[in-house]
Amino acid sequence: MIEIPVELGARRYPISIGHGLLGMLPHLLSRLADRPMVVVSSPRIWSLHGGRLEKPLRALGPLTRVLIPEGEQYKSRATLDLLHDAFLAAGLGRDGLVVAFGGGVVGDVTGYAAATYMRGIDWVQVPTTLLAMVDSSVGGKVGINHPKAKNLIGAFHQPRAVVADPLLLETLPSRERRSGAYEVLKCGILADRALFAALQKAPPGLEGWERMDLENAIASACRIKADVVERDEREDGLRRVLNLGHTLGHALEAATRYRRFTHGEAVGWGLIGAACIACSREMLSETSFEAIASAVDRLGPRPRLSDLKAEGLLQAVGRDKKARAGRVAFVLPTGIGRVSIRSDVAPAEIRRALRVMASREARLRPLAVRP
């Protein structure tokens, strides 16, 4: 088992990573025992893995199960109301515990429900997707989507623990595994040349990667995020570097109503776009741009974007929740392992990046998905 502490004073918590950790939950969560629990999951995840979670959790105390739909469109006020109603029906008080067992959508909306119920109750993340293990489960950013902007409504509410069991990934569809791999790659581009190099040698889409290689990659990504969160918990400055690839990625998601791209696929395209802008500014060498773009493409196919209107994407970029004084910050790579934050990216630069991104479709077999 690999354990990574997130040092936030009184809000300190551990990230535990290892194959077979579900069976160790009574030990890992012993300090949270003997309190009412609500477990939030989705029908699909519960049918696959619910039995493996429920038995060890019942050793900690009584629990109530609540299942919510999967998909970004369900990260909504309606789902939030459903969870608050379920917490009330289960009799949760300020001493209650909420366990999120699912992917990023389950974790984000469950964490926000825990943050806003009785002004905040304890919760634990047990992520079931690679994307959630390396991204949304760490850092305490929770929330729901607005129809016009992703994650516009939310809070900072740190979990009491994160338990990542890669055995859960064995039933993960290839597309979802690739989605998480783009976020791991983002961390390599951001701050870890060794992780970037490991992904360049990994099997496409990380399919069939050795257990230790997978655990080490998850741990490396989590360490990077934990280090940033420790220094900037509430995104006052440094934490914005974690949005590498996300400014254009979120715009792609919002412009297609969260139905065409997985979050990781959108970030993958966004990584290419950010690298393109950096290269056009001569902040990034052409060799490094091609290394980044090729590493993204190597992970596998992504849905097409060449049919999307540039103006609609520019409007979505302008609605980014991280905009300050009307200016949107872009995280731009300046090399493998280095980035710079710029708030002066012009619309013409974004349009050019979108054209370059679309031109790379010819090198891929774009996924045929619903617009």
N, C-alpha and C positions, 0 to 999 in steps of 0.2 A: 504494500500500500504506500502511496505517495501522499503526504499531507502538506498542504500549503496554508500557512496562517495569513489571514487578512487582518492586519494590525490597525484597528480603529478605536483603540481605547476600550471604553465600556461596550462598544459594539463589535468587538473582536469576534471573529468566527473562523472555523477551519474549513478548508476545501479538501475533501478526502477523495482520492482517485485510485481505483483498483478493480480488477475483475473479481466479481463475487461479493462486493461490499453490501448488497442488499441483505444478505444473511447476517451481516454484522451490525445492522441498524440498532438492535437493543443496546449494544456496547457503545456505538458511535453517538447515539442520542440519549444516553443514560441520564444526563443532567436535565433532560426535558421530560422525564417520565412522570407518570401519575397525574396527568391532566387531561381534560377532554380534548379530543382531536377531531379535525375534519380533514379528510384526504380528498384533494381535488385532482381529477384526472379526466381523460377522454374515453369514450366507449372503446375505441380501437386499442389504445394503450392498455386499458384495464383488461380487455379480453386477452391480450398477449402476455401481460406481465403482472396483472393485479394479484394473482395468487402468491407470487413470489414476494410481493411487498406486504400484503395484508397480514400474513402470519407473523413476521418479525415485528411489525408495528403493534399488533395486538399484545405483544409481550410488554409494551410500554404503557398501555392503557386503552380504554374504550375508544372506539373511533366510529365516525360516520363518513360514508362515501358519497361524493357528489361528482357527477360526470357532466362535462360541458363539451360542446362541439369544438372541433379543431378548425384552424384556418384563421388568417388575419382578419377576415370580415367579422369574426366572432369576438374579437378583442374590442368589445363594445360596451356601451352603457347597459344594454339589455343583459349581457352576461354578468356584468358587475352586480346588477340588481338581483339576479338569480343567486349569486354567491352570498350576498348579504342576507337574503331570505333564508338560505340554507344554514348559515351560521346561527341565525336567530332560532331556527327550528331545532338545531342541535343543542341549543342552550349554551353556546360558547360565551364565556365571560372574559374579563381581562386576563385571566390565567389560561385561556385556551391556546391551542397550538394548531396551526394550519400547515399541512404538508402538500406541496405542489409536486405532482408526479406526472410529468409529461414534457412536451417540448417548450419552445419559447413562448408560444401563445398562452399555454396553460400557466407557465411561470409568471409571465408579465401580469396577466389579469388577476391571478390568485394573489400575487404579492401586493397588487394595488388594493384588492379587497381586504387583505390583512392590514394594510396601512391605514385604511379609512374606516375600518370597523372598530367602534369604541375608541377611536383616536389612535389605533395601532395595537395589534397583538402579535405575538411571536409566530414566526413561520420558518419552514425548512424547505430547501430546494432539493429534489431528487430528479435531475434532468434525464430524459430518455432519448435525446437526440444529440448528435455531435455538436450541432450549432448551439444548443442550449448549454452543453457542458463547457464550451470554451468562451461563450459570450454572455448570454442573457442571465445565466444563473449566478454570475459573479458581479458584485458591485452595487447591488441594491436599487438599480433603476427599474421601477415598476410603472405600469400604466396601461392605458387603452388608447385606441386610435380615434381620431375624429374623421368623419368622411372625407375631409379635404387635406388631412395631414396625419402622417404616421406618428404615434406616440405623443400626440400633442397634449394629452391629459395624463398627468402622472405625478409621481412623488419619488423621494429617496427613502427606502425602507429596507435596511440590511437584513438578510436572513440570519438565523442563529447557526445554521450549518448548511453546507452544500456537500452532497454525497453523489459522486459520479461513478457509476458502475458500467464500464465499457461492454460488459456482457449484454447489456440492453441494446447495443448497437447491432447485434447479430441479426435482428429481425428488421433493421432499418432499411427501407427501400434505397436503392442506389442513388436516386435523385436527392433524397434527404441527406445521405452521407456526403455527397458532393457539396451540398449546400453548407454543411458544417466545415468542410475542407477549405472553402473560400475564406472563412473567418480565421482558420488556423493560418492560412497563407498571409492574410492581412497582418497578423501578429509578427510573422517572419519579416515582412517588408518593413514593418514599423520599427522593430527593435531587436531582431534576432537573426543574424546572418546564418547561423548554424541550423536554425529551424527552417529557414528558406531553402537552404541546400538539401536538408532532409526531404522536404516536400518535392524538390526537383527529382529526387531518386525514388520516391515512393511510387507504388502502383497507381495508375490513373484512377482518380476517384477514391483513393486509399483502400480499394477493395483488396482483401486478403493481406493487408499489412500485418506484420508480426505484432503480437500482443504488447510486448515491451515498447516497440516503436510507437504504437498508438498511444499507450499510456504516457510515454515521455513527451509526445507531441501535445497531448491534452494538457499535461502539466506545464510545459513551456508556455503555452498560450495563456493559461491561468495565472502563471507567475507574472507575466507581462502586465496583464490586466490588474492583478492585485497590487503590483508595485505602483501603478498609476493611480489607482483608487485610493491607496493609502496616502498619497501626497495631495490628492485633489478629489475628495469624496463627492462633492456636489457640483462638479464641472464648472468651477470658477475660472479655470485656465488650462492647465496641463491635460486634464482628462479629455479635452477635445481631440487630442491626437488619436484617441480610440475610434474616431469617426472617419478614419481613412477609408475611402471608398463609399462612405455612407451618404454623402450629400447628393451625389447623382443616383446612388442606389435607392435611397428613400423616394426620390422624385420618380424613378421608374415604377416603384411599387404604387405610389399614390396615383400616378397618371393612368395606371391600368387597374385601379380599384382593388389592389392587393390580390388579383386573381391570376395574373400571368406568371409572375416570377416568385420563386421562393425568396426569402430574405437574403440567403447566401448567394443565390444566382444574381440578384440585383447588385449586391456588394461586389461580386466578381466583375460585372460590367463596370461598376463604379471605380474599381481599382485601375482598370485600363484607362478610364476617362481621366482620373486624377494624374496618372503617370503621363498621359498625353499632354495635359496642361503644363505639367512640370517640365516636360521635354521641350515644348514649344517656347517656354520661358528660358530655356538653357539652364534650368536648375537641375536637370537630370540628363545624363548622357543617353544617346540613342541606343547604346548597347544595353544600358540598364533598363530603358523602356522596353526593349524587346524581351529582355529576361523576365520582366514582370508580366508583360502581356502573354508571353509563351507559357509561363508558369500557371497563369489563370486558365488559358485555353487547354493546357494539359489535363486539368482536372475533369474535363468532360464537356458535353454539350450544354448550352443554355438557351432559353427562349429567345426568339429574335426581337430586335428593337428597331430595325430599319424602317418599319411602317409607322412608327410613332412620330407625331409632329413635334418639331423642336420647340415651337412656341408653348405648347402645352407642358412640355418638360421644364422649360424655363420658368413658367408660372409656378410649377410644383417646387422647383428649387427655391423660389422666392418665399414660399410658405414654410420653409424649413424652420422647425421650432427653435433651432439654435441661432437664428439670425439675431444680430444685435445692431441697434440703430439703423435698421433696414439693410444691413450688409450681411451676407452669408459667408461664413468661414469655410474655406476649403483646406483640407489636409493634403499636402502635396509631398510625394516622396522625392528626396534629393539624393538617394542612393539606397542600396539594400541595407536596411537597418537604421535609416535616418529619414526624418520628415520635417516639414516646415508648415506652419499655419499661416494662410494668407486670406485677407478679407477684401482683396481688390481684384478678384477674378471677374473679368468683363463678360457680358453675354456672348460676344463674338468668340471668345475663347471656349466657352461652353459649347457653342454651336460647332466649332471645329472639332472639339473632342467627341461630340456625338457622331459626327461624320466618320471619324476614325474608328470609333467603336462599331458603327454599322458596317464599315468596310471589312472588319474582321469576321463577319458572319460567313464569308466565303470560305474561311479556313475551318469552320465548324460544321457540324450537323445539328442545326438549331432544333430544339425540342418543339414538336408540334403541340401547342397547348392553346386552350381557349383564350381569346383576347381579354 
